[in-house]
Amino acid sequence: MAFLAYTIFMNTEINTPLLDKIDSPADLRKLPESQLDQVADEIREFLLYSVSKSGGHFAASLGATELTIALHYLYNTPDDRLVWDVGHQAYIHKILTGRKERLNTIRQWKGLAPFPKRDESDYDAFGVGHSSTSISAALGMSTAASRSGQKRKCVAIIGDGGLTAGMAFEALNHAGAQHSDLLVILNDNNMSISPNVGALSNRFAQLLSGKFYSSVRKSGKKVLSNIPAALEIAKRAEEHVKGLIVPGTLFEEFGFNYIGPVDGHDLSVLISTLKNIQKLEGPQFLHVITKKGKGYAPAEDDPVKYHGVTPFDLKKGIIPSNKSSSSLSYSKVFGDWACDMAKLDHRFAAITPAMREGSGLVRFEKEHPDKYFDVAIAEQHSVTVAAGMACDGLKPVVAIYSTFLQRAYDQLIHDVAMQNLPVLFAIDRAGCVGADGPTHNGVYDLTFMRCLPNIVLMTPSDENECRQMLYTGFQLNQPAAVRYPRGTGPGVKVLNEMTQLPIGKGEVRHKGKNIAILAFGTMVESCERIGKELNATVVNMRFVKPIDESLILNICEEHHLIITVEENVVQGGAGSAVNEVLAAYGISQRIVNHGLPDRLIQHGTRDDMLRDAGLDYEGIRNFIMHQISEPEKKKEQINS
């Protein structure tokens, strides 16, 4: 059946008679178990059709089809809690929980959220988007149920990537010690362990989950507890036997009953195993083997390519665009710079927390494998290991998304800033990111970074400036950060030559009268256009820390209105840094800060988000015109 959905899609029409009758898990549970394989085929057919039209996270959902069906078939959702880690694999969950007809709107402006979201559906037990939160959240829910005397089941579904983060192990440790009634399902799509999947391991998993094995193990330990030596021998024998077949010793040490691995695409095995697990008490760990992209051959062959997709032709698959663009993505600018810089300085080290493709480091890994370090989903570790490298002579660069740097804030403060270590942060996806929505918007970094001691914080206005700032930060003997947005820049030519910029100095892009617009990073291009139209002075501030105090003071002398514009929350952002300069010098100048509002900007395109926030060209211009007209209105009110 692996290629069934793929061959079906050679036709233009989809045929989903069983799925058409399912609007909720209650409808799914009315079906006999014998029809569930057909439901899985129809769901894949529907998912392929829908996502190929709308785009979205694709391969992970295809791989989790049977598992999702089995969980909603056996568990009394939404009363029983299913907590999905990250949520890339939750499209099937959305299809089965009443959102099938809206799936074509996913990740679009005012459409379905890209991840489970509590206010979207009662079936979304926990809002997700970042990795490795599921076990902690499900444990909290299990604890709450126990405190209130409720018998509901709580299940955390986590991938093998998500399990690499320390938070997941912290939760496992707590759950095992607390002996919580919790099921953790490891959705493992790493094919290196596929040989473990087969008749023997499936049968063994069914036995391990059965009541007989569980009761024998418990009673045996009670009998042997009076004979310590015999009990120790029995424990060793048990672990030895299990270790021959399953890799579960680690999870047993956390206090979980390990079951698996099982074939995640065999519904009969999944259902029988889960039925047995439902009868057990205490923390259970089910290891499920799945294939990412299951049911669509191109996605099976290249799951990374089909992880998150834009609309594409199912018959042809994703075809690289032949369209040439004069604009480079900022990620590409960073990746090219890293390759060049590593040739110039043998101390260079690039670190990424599992974001090789997204951060533009594919080429770097090939050219400089000895200088490339992928630490998996471990943002805290990525920062501290960089600090350790910096202590002993290397020059580490941490390539990280703004939203994920939030997870390593303590390390940023304690391990880097406090010790004044020369670690450079290449902060990608700063500002509004688009379809992934609020969980992935990088809109707080200017606020949470500029308050740190010793750090130099830069905001490039274009591609070439980004390259020069990366070079500038690398040359410093202190912490530095360059934050840049997702996607392409204005199309400025990137110079091969690298020049160190003067620290803390902005540049006047246009000289005007009366009004001064102090723009940061991505906002410079629109502000420069507006400034020329209104004959306002426009400054590319470049540095958020240290801020260019002398330039700000000069601006205050020549202008009666100052407007700051940034793609960061207003609270504590770059505009606040300008306010602080005026306050420090006792300048009572009219100044207004424009940036992202104090609310979550919902998913859509990046343009949608900027428009909603009033940070597109029209929004900024309207904001400035309002500020110009506001004093006149007040004068009229006073005179009247």
N, C-alpha and C positions, 0 to 999 in steps of 0.2 A: 504493500500500500504506500510505500515511500514516494512513488512517483504518480500516484493516482490523481492527486490534486493538480499536479503539473500537466498531465495529459488532458484532464478535463478542461483546462483553460486554453486548450487549442480551440475550443468553441467559445463563442461570444456570450452565450447564455449560461447562467449558473442554475443548478437544480438542487435545492435544499429543502425537501419536503418535511423532514423531521425537525430541522432547525427552525423552520417557519412556524412551528407550533410551540416553540420554547421562548417564552418571554420572561421567565424567572427560573431559579433553581427548582422551585416546586413543580414546574412543568417537566423539567428534566427527570425528576424522581418518579414521575408517573410511568416512565418508559421501562420496559424490561431490560435487564442487563445485556441481553443478547443484541439489542439495537444500539448500544453505546459506540461500538466501532463505526457504525454508519454515521452517528452524530459527529464523531471525530473527523471523519472524511468531509462531511458537509461544512463543518466549522472551518477547516483548512481551506476549502473551496471559497467560502464566503470571505475569510480573512485575506486570502490572496487577491481576490477581486477588489475588495474595499481598499486595502492598503496600497495596492498598485495604483489606484486612482488618487488617493489622498496623501500618500507618504506616511511614514511613522516608524516606530520600532517594530521590527518584522521577524527576524530570525529567532529571537528568544521566545516570542509568543508561539510560533510554529512548534518549537521544541517542547513547550509546556502544555500542549493541547490535552493529551490523555490525562495528565496529572490534574489539570484544572477540572476536567469533567468528573474524575473520580472523587475529588474533594467536595464539589458541590452536590454530587450524587449521594454521598454518604453522610455528610455533615449538614446539620440543620442551620444553614446560613439564612439570614444574617445573625441569628442568635448565637450560633457558634462563630467564632472569630477566625477569619483567614487574614493573615498579615503578610503581604507580599513585599519582599525586599527590593528596593529600587523601584520596581514596577514596570520594567521593560517587558516582562513576560505576562503582564496582566490584561492584554487585549482580549484573550479568551474569556477571562473573568468578566470583563465589561460586556461582551457579547451575551453571556449567559445570565446576566443580571439586569436585563431590561434596557440595554443601551445599544442593541444591535443596529437599529435603524439610524442611529446618529453616529455610528462608527466612522462614516466617511467625513465627519467634521473634526476628527481627533487632531489635536495640536493646532487647530485653526482658530482665528479670532472668534470668540464667543461660542466655540465648539467644545467638544468633550476634552477634558483635561488629559494630558499625556500620561499621567500616572494616577493611581488610586487617590481619591480626594474625598474627604469625609463629607463635605457639603454637597457633593455630587450624587452620592448614593448611600443608602443605609448599609449596603453590602461592602462598602469601602471602610473597613474597620479602622484603618490608620492611614494618614496622609504620608506619602513617601516620595522619593525622588533621589535622595542620597543613599549611598550603599550602607549595608550592615546594621540597620536599625531594627530589623524585623524581630529578632530574638528578644531584644530588650523590651520592645513594645508588647509582644505577645506574652512575655513573662509578667509584665505589669497588669495586663488584662486578666491573666490567670490568677494572679494574686488578688485582684479586685473581686473576681468571681468567688474565690474561696472565702474571702472576708464577708461577702454578702450571702453566702450559703447557696449560690447558684451552681448548677451542674454543667454549665456550658463548657464546650471544648475550645481550646485556643491552639492555633496552628501557625507556625512561622515557616514561610517558604523562602529559602535563601539559596543563592547560587554559589558555585565553587569560587568565583571571583570575590563575592561579598564576604565569604568566610575567611578571606585573608586579612581582613581588617581586625585590629585589636579589639574594637568594641564588641564584635561578635563573640570573641572568646571571653571577654569580661562577662557577657550575658550568660554564656554557657556555664561558666564557673559559678555564677550566682544561682542559676536555675538548678544545677546539680546539688549544690549545698542546701538549697531550700526545699529540695525534693518536690518541686512544683508539678502539677498535672499539666504537662506541656508537651506538645509534639513539635519537633523541629525537623523539617524536611530539607535535605540537601539536594537541590536540583543540579546535578553534576553533569555538565555537557563537555567535559574534558575527555577526549577520545583516547587518551593514553591508558585509561583503565578499562576500556571496552572489553578486553578479554575476560574480565571478571563477570560480565553479563552473560548469562546462559541458563540452561536448565538447572544445573547444580546450584548456582548462587541464588536463583529465584526460589527454588525449593528450600534452600537453607534459610532464606529470609522469611518464608512462610512459617517454617518451624520455629525460628527465633521469636517471631511475633505471636506464636500460639500460646494459649493458656497453659497447656501441659508443660512446655519448656519453662515458662515463667514460674509456675508453681513448684516444679521440681527444683529449680535453682534456689528459690526462696526457702523451701522446706529443707533442702540439703544443707544450706548454709546454717539454718537453725540447729540442725542435728550436729553438724560439725563444729559449731561455735564452742562447744565444751571441750573440743580437742583442737587446740590452736594449731598444732603442727599439721594435722590432717586437713584443717580448713585452708591453710596456706598452700598445701599441695594441690587441693581441689581448685583453688583460685588460679594457680599457675597452669594447671591442666586445661581449665576452661579457656583461659586467654590464649594458650598455645593452639588449641583446636580452632578457636575462632580466628586467630591470627593467620592460620593457614589459608583461610578462605576469604575473610573480610578484613578491611583496614580499619576496624572499629575500636582498637584498643585505646586510642587517644580519647575518644568520646566516652568510653566506659570510665576512664580515669576522671572525667568531669562529673561523673555520677549519672550519666545517661545510659539507657539500655539501647545499644546499637543494633539496628536491623538493616540488613542489606549486604551488598547493593542489589537493587531490583531493576528490571527493565522498565523504564518510564514510559514506554510506548506499548506495553502489554496491559491492557485495561483489566483483564481477568486477574492477573497477578497483583496489580495495584489495589484493586478493590478487595480481594481476599486478604491481602496484607493489612490494609487500612482497617478492615473490619476487626481483625485480630487486635490491632493496636488500640482500638477504641475501648477494648475490654480491660486494658492494662492500666495500672496506676503509676504515678510518678513520671519523671521526664523520659521521653522516648525520642530516639534519633533515627529517622528513616533516610537511608541513602539511596537516591534514585538516579539512574543513569539515563540521560536523554541526549538527543542529537539536535543541536542548534540548527534551525532551518528545516526541520523534518517536514517532508511532503513537497518541497520545491527544490528540485535538483540544483539549480544555481546557488541557492542559499546554503544548501548542505555542503557544496564544494567550497564556498567562500563565505562563511558566516560573519566574518568581520565586515566585509563589503556590504552585506545585507542586514547588518545590525540595525541601523537607522537609515531609512531610504526616503528619497523624494519620489514623486510619481514616476512610474516607469512602465514599459511594455512587457507584460508577462511572457509573451512568446519569445521576445528577444533578450529579456533580462536587462540589467543595468548596463548601458553602453556609455563609455566615456564621451563626454561632450567634445566636439571638434571646434566649438566656438572659442575664438581667441579673445582674451581680455587684456586690456592695458593695465588693469589693477591686479596686484598681488594680494593674496590674503595675508593678514598680519601673522598668522601661524607659519606661512611659508617664508615670510621675511625673517622670522625668528629662526626657523630651521636652517635657512641658508646662512644666516649670521653665525649660528652655532658651529656649522661645518667650517666656515672660514676662520672663526676665532680659535677653534681647536687646533688648526694648523699653525697658528701664530704663537700659541701659548700651550706648552706641554702640561701645564697645571690644570687645564680646563677639564671639568667633569659635568656632564648633563644628567640630571635626576628627574624622573617623572613617576608619579603614582598612577601607573597603568593608563597613561594617556599618550602613548607613542604617536598614534595617528592624529588624534585631535590637536596635539601640541606641535605637530610638524616635525617630528623627530625620526621619521622612517629612514630618510636619507642619512641622517647622522648616525643611526645605529649601524648601517651598512659600512659607512666610511670610517667610523671611529668606535668599533665595538668595545674596545678596552676603556673608553671614556664614557660609556653609556650605562646608566643604571636605572632599570625599571624595578621599583620596589613593591609593585602590586598596589592594591587599594589600601594604602597605608600612609595617609597624608601627614600624620604626626611624625612618623618615622622618617619620611622624606626630608623634613625640615631639620630634624636633629642629626640625621646621618650627614647632611650637608654641613651642619655646624661642626661635627667631628672632623670632616675632611678639611674644613677651613682652619681648624686648630693646628693641623699638621702639614700645612703648606700647599694644599690644593686650592683651586678657585672654582667652587661649585656653583652651578646655575640650576635652580629649581624651577622647572617648567610646570606650571600648575594653573588650573582654572581658578578664577576669583572666588567662586562659590565654594570650591573645595579647600581653598586656603583657610576659610573660616574654621575648618575642623582642626587646624594646626595652630590656632591662635596662641595657645599657651607656649608652644615650642618657639613660635616666632618671637614672643616676648622674652621668655626665660632663657632659651638656648642660643638665640642669635642676637637680638637687640641688646640685651643686658651685657653680653660678652663682647659686643661691638665686633662681630666676626664678619669678614668679607664674603657674605653669601648674597648672590644676585637672584632676585625673584622675577622670572618672566611670567607675568600674570595675564593669562589669556582669558577670553570671554568676560572681560570687564564691561560693565554696563548691561544693557538689555540684550538677551541672547536669542529671543525669538520663541520657537515652537515648544521648547521644553518648559517655558514658563517660570513662575516665581521661584521654584526650587533651584533653578540654574542661573537666574539673573545675578550678575556680579555687581551689585549696586551699593555695597557697604564698605568696600576695601579702602577707599580714600579716608573714610571716617575712622575705621579701626586701625589703620596703619599710621596715619600722620601724628597720632598721639604718642607714638613710640620713640624713645630716645635713639639717637645715632643714625637713624635711617634716612636715606635720600629717596624721595618718591617722585617719579617722573610720569608725565602723561603726553605721549606723542600725538601730534596732530595729523601725521601722515606716515606713509610707509618708510620713507628715507629717514625721517626723524626718529622713527622707532629703531631702526638699525643703529643710528648714531647714539641714541640713548642707551641701548643695550651695551654698546662698546664703552660708553662713559661709565655706566654702572660697574662694568667688569673691571675697569681700571682702579676703582676706589678701594681703599683698604678699610671698608666699613660696609654695613648692610645697605643694599639698594634694591629698588623695585621699579620695574617698568610695567605699567598696566595698559593693555590695549584691547580693542573689542574683537568680537567674532566677525569673520567675513573680511571683505576687502576695504581698502582705504579709498581716498579720492583719486588715486591714479598717479601719484607723484613718482618720478623715476628714482629708483634706489641706486645710490652711488656705491661702487665697489670700495672706494676709499673710505676709511673709518676715521672720524675726527671726534676728539673729546670735547664735549660742550662745556661752557663755563657753568659751574655749579650754581644753582639758584638764580639764574638769569632768564627772564622772559624776553620776548621780542615784540615790538610794535609792528603789526601787519598793515595797519591803515591809520593815518593821522587825520582825525576829525576835530569837531568842536562840541563842547557842552556835555556830550554823553560819551562815556567810556565803557566798552564791553570787554570784560576780562574773561576770556574763554579758555577752557581746559580740555585738552585732548580732542576727542571726536567732535566737539562742539565748535571748533575753530572754523572749519570750512563754511558752515551756515552763517556763523556770526560775522565772518569777513564779508560775505555777500550782503548781509543786512547792514553792516557798518558803512559800506560804500554807498548803499542806497540812501541811508539816513545821514550821511556825513558824520558818522560817529567814529571815535577812535576805537580800534580793535587791537587787543593784545593777545598773543599766544603766550600764555603764562608758562608753559612747559613744566615747571617745577611746582609741586604742591608743598614739598618740604625739601630744602628750605625755600620759603616763599620769597619772592623778589620784593623786599621791603622798599628799597630806594625807588624802584619803578612805580610802585603803588603810591608812594608819597608824591612823586612828580605828577602822577595822574590826578591826584586829589587837588593839586594846585591849579590845574587847568580845566577841570570839568566839574559841573555841579551835580551830575548824576552818574553813579557807578553801578553797573549791572554785572554780576558774575553768572556764568553759565557752565554747567558741568553735567556729565552723565553719571551721577552718583546721588544718593539721597542728600537732601539739603542739610539735614541735621548733622553737624560736625564735619561737613565735607570741605571741599576746596574753598567755597565761598566763605565758610566760617573762618578759614585761615586768613582771608583778606579782612574780614570784620575785626579779627583780633589785632591786626596791625593798626587799623584805625583807632581802636580802643586804646591800645598801648601808647599811641602818640597823642591821644586826646583830640582826635579829629572828628568833628561832628558833621561828617559828610553824609549826604543821602546815598545809601547803598541798599541794593535789593539783590537777594540771592535767588537764582532760578536753577532748579535741578529736578530730580525725581521726587514725586510727592510722597507723603507719609502714608502710603497704602501700597498693597501689592499690585503690581502690574501683571495682568493676566496674559496667558500664552497667545501667541499669534506670530506673525512675522515681526522682525525687528522694527520695520517701518511702522507696523500697527502699534507697537509698544511706544515708540517715540512720539507718534502722533497723539496717543492717548495721554501721555505725560506732558504734552506741550513742548517737546524737545525736537520736533522736526522744524524745518525752515519756517513754515507758516506759524507754528506754535510759538517759536522764539520771537518772531517778528511781532506777533500779536501781543505777547507779553511785554515787549519793550514799548510798543505804542501805547499800551495801557498805562505803563509807568510814566511815560511822557505826559499823557493827558490827565493823569490823576491829580497833580497839583493845581491844574487849571480848574478842574471841577470843584476842588475844595475852595478855591478863591471865589468862584461864582456862588457857591453855597454861603460863604461868609458875607459877601456883598449883598446877597439877596435877603 
